Amino acid sequence: MQHEGEEVHIDTEEVSGGDKDRSLVRMVVIGTVLAIGLLSAVWITGAVRFDQAHPEAEATTAGP
């Protein structure tokens, strides 16, 4: 940290605490991709297993 009159100049390494690792960014991106993949797999397998030939049959069996 350098003082020049009333101004304080701080370099980027000092501000970031010396941590330039992108592991947190990678973890968030990988987690988001995995979550999207898992939710898509659940959605697709549910849509495939749903009986589309007789959709009214499922609605009538539910009952009040």
Distance bins in CASP14 RR format, pairs under 12 A and 6 or more apart:
PFRMAT RR
TARGET T0000
AUTHOR 0000-0000-0000
RMODE 2
METHOD distances of the structure
MODEL  1
1 7 0 0 0 0 0 1 0 0 0 0 0
1 8 1 0 0 1 0 0 0 0 0 0 0
1 9 1 0 0 1 0 0 0 0 0 0 0
1 10 1 0 1 0 0 0 0 0 0 0 0
1 11 0 0 0 0 1 0 0 0 0 0 0
1 13 0 0 0 0 0 1 0 0 0 0 0
1 14 1 0 0 1 0 0 0 0 0 0 0
1 15 0 0 0 0 1 0 0 0 0 0 0
2 8 1 0 0 1 0 0 0 0 0 0 0
2 9 1 0 1 0 0 0 0 0 0 0 0
2 10 1 0 0 1 0 0 0 0 0 0 0
2 11 0 0 0 0 1 0 0 0 0 0 0
2 14 0 0 0 0 0 1 0 0 0 0 0
3 9 1 0 0 1 0 0 0 0 0 0 0
3 10 0 0 0 0 0 1 0 0 0 0 0
4 10 0 0 0 0 0 1 0 0 0 0 0
8 14 0 0 0 0 0 1 0 0 0 0 0
8 15 0 0 0 0 0 1 0 0 0 0 0
9 15 0 0 0 0 0 1 0 0 0 0 0
10 16 0 0 0 0 0 1 0 0 0 0 0
10 17 0 0 0 0 0 1 0 0 0 0 0
11 17 0 0 0 0 0 1 0 0 0 0 0
11 18 0 0 0 0 0 1 0 0 0 0 0
12 18 0 0 0 0 1 0 0 0 0 0 0
12 19 0 0 0 0 0 1 0 0 0 0 0
12 20 0 0 0 0 1 0 0 0 0 0 0
13 19 0 0 0 0 1 0 0 0 0 0 0
13 20 1 0 0 1 0 0 0 0 0 0 0
16 22 0 0 0 0 0 1 0 0 0 0 0
19 25 0 0 0 0 0 1 0 0 0 0 0
21 27 0 0 0 0 0 1 0 0 0 0 0
22 28 0 0 0 0 0 1 0 0 0 0 0
22 29 0 0 0 0 1 0 0 0 0 0 0
22 30 0 0 0 0 0 1 0 0 0 0 0
23 29 0 0 0 0 0 1 0 0 0 0 0
23 30 0 0 0 0 0 1 0 0 0 0 0
24 30 0 0 0 0 0 1 0 0 0 0 0
24 31 0 0 0 0 0 1 0 0 0 0 0
25 31 0 0 0 0 0 1 0 0 0 0 0
25 32 0 0 0 0 0 1 0 0 0 0 0
26 32 0 0 0 0 0 1 0 0 0 0 0
26 33 0 0 0 0 0 1 0 0 0 0 0
27 33 0 0 0 0 0 1 0 0 0 0 0
27 34 0 0 0 0 0 1 0 0 0 0 0
28 34 0 0 0 0 0 1 0 0 0 0 0
28 35 0 0 0 0 0 1 0 0 0 0 0
29 35 0 0 0 0 0 1 0 0 0 0 0
29 36 0 0 0 0 0 1 0 0 0 0 0
30 36 0 0 0 0 0 1 0 0 0 0 0
30 37 0 0 0 0 0 1 0 0 0 0 0
31 37 0 0 0 0 1 0 0 0 0 0 0
31 38 0 0 0 0 1 0 0 0 0 0 0
31 39 0 0 0 0 0 1 0 0 0 0 0
32 38 0 0 0 0 0 1 0 0 0 0 0
32 39 0 0 0 0 0 1 0 0 0 0 0
33 39 0 0 0 0 0 1 0 0 0 0 0
33 40 0 0 0 0 0 1 0 0 0 0 0
34 40 0 0 0 0 0 1 0 0 0 0 0
34 41 0 0 0 0 0 1 0 0 0 0 0
35 41 0 0 0 0 0 1 0 0 0 0 0
35 42 0 0 0 0 0 1 0 0 0 0 0
36 42 0 0 0 0 0 1 0 0 0 0 0
36 43 0 0 0 0 0 1 0 0 0 0 0
37 43 0 0 0 0 1 0 0 0 0 0 0
37 44 0 0 0 0 1 0 0 0 0 0 0
37 45 0 0 0 0 0 1 0 0 0 0 0
38 44 0 0 0 0 0 1 0 0 0 0 0
38 45 0 0 0 0 0 1 0 0 0 0 0
39 45 0 0 0 0 0 1 0 0 0 0 0
39 46 0 0 0 0 0 1 0 0 0 0 0
40 46 0 0 0 0 0 1 0 0 0 0 0
40 47 0 0 0 0 0 1 0 0 0 0 0
41 47 0 0 0 0 0 1 0 0 0 0 0
41 48 0 0 0 0 0 1 0 0 0 0 0
42 48 0 0 0 0 0 1 0 0 0 0 0
42 49 0 0 0 0 0 1 0 0 0 0 0
43 49 0 0 0 0 0 1 0 0 0 0 0
43 50 0 0 0 0 0 1 0 0 0 0 0
44 50 0 0 0 0 0 1 0 0 0 0 0
46 52 0 0 0 0 0 1 0 0 0 0 0
49 58 0 0 0 0 0 1 0 0 0 0 0
50 57 0 0 0 0 0 1 0 0 0 0 0
50 58 0 0 0 0 1 0 0 0 0 0 0
51 57 1 0 0 1 0 0 0 0 0 0 0
51 58 1 0 0 1 0 0 0 0 0 0 0
51 59 0 0 0 0 0 1 0 0 0 0 0
51 61 0 0 0 0 0 1 0 0 0 0 0
52 58 0 0 0 0 0 1 0 0 0 0 0
54 60 0 0 0 0 1 0 0 0 0 0 0
54 61 0 0 0 0 0 1 0 0 0 0 0
55 61 0 0 0 0 0 1 0 0 0 0 0
55 62 0 0 0 0 0 1 0 0 0 0 0
56 62 0 0 0 0 0 1 0 0 0 0 0
END
